[in-house]
Amino acid sequence: MLPTSTCLFARVTLISKKKITYAIAEPLRRYLHQYDRETQLPVTYLDLTRISGSFPLLDRQGRDTLWETVFYEPQALRELGEGLTQVYALLKTAGDLSFTDHLLADRIDYCRFGNSNPFRVRIVNQLNDNYDYFYVKRADASRVYGLELEHLLSPNSMNYLVHGATLIEEHIAGIPGDDFIRDHLQRPHLNQVRIAKEFVKFNERCFARLLGDMRAYNYVIDVTPDFEDEQYRVRAIDFDQQCYEGKKNMYLPQFFKDNRAVVLLCSQLLTAETIRQYQTEERTLMARRARSERYRLKDLMDCLRRDEVSPPEKVSQLKAQLNQHHHTQEFTACRTMGDLVRLNLLLMLGRGKK
């Protein structure tokens, strides 16, 4: 088993309509300002939508990446290029523009797939040809809550900025989950036990804070060479579905069909006792992070509990399913998705501290 009594091999149909976009409400806006997430930006998402044309972006094997490289009129491109290097400086060096003279916005890609329709900007250091990426997205409240919860409760620090209806996100390095499963999972040198362990922990993190839709293309595998072997970490890269869906299984990566190969690996290599150990380890670490960030986490949860980030029927559906999952009726009194996230964290992380 992975979390609690949910069967590894259960097959469920997970059907979800396109997610509703929620504007950032004033309480969340004040939170972002208080914790230095909000700033003035020289380029907005709307500015980048004024494209002149595009062509498909293929990977090294010639496969369609679902991204398009876009181009602009010359004058617009000059203005955008200067503004985007300044955005990069705001993201990386708190606005120190002394480094921007040798930076170039080399390429802008656009993705029509999914909810966020992001732009991806490649910044090149002209002194050594090193390059980096960042993303420009529409500032959906769900995504912002997801980024903040990831920052506070996961082992990963998140670097992002918000201005009006624009969200800037730092690139998260790693091998996309679908590529990893297809091209790396069966390689002889791969430490499959460590991959299985990290997937169990990732599954636990997602469910505890109700981060949904972790299909293989919505997370990456960060591979770190160690002195004897490799270490792995599974990292979410898409936070659109933070506490939005009404189906409990949408918050459990184990139930998505494209994760099945990793789930089978868990069942083959890990005993039930070992899985419970890894779940408890992850809950304990999350509980420690929650205690160390308790004031900031409370401020965030106060915003989320008053905010509308999901339709009422989804709240009611998830409330009933979490009651059944935890064998309790405590979720019945919850009114919002924020209430459900708070109570789910209390129940799961409370167990993790025992």
Secondary structure, DSSP 8 states (H G I E B T S, - for coil): --STT--TT----------------HHHHHHHHHTT-B---SS-HHHHT---EEEEEE-TTS-EEEEEEEE--HHHHHHHHHHHHHHHHHHHHTT-GGGGGGEEEEEEEEE-SSSS--EEEEEEETTT--EEEEEEEE--HHHHHHHHHHHHHSS----EEEETTEEEEE---SEEHHHHHHHTTT-TT--HHHHHHHHHHHHHHHHHHTB----GGGEEEEEEE-SSSEEEEEEE---TTBT--S-GGGG-GGGSGGGHHHHHHHHHH--HHHHHHHHHHHHHHHHHHHHHTHHHHHHHHHHHHHS--S-HHHHHHHHHHHHHHHT-SGGGG--SHHHHHHHHHHHHHHHHT-
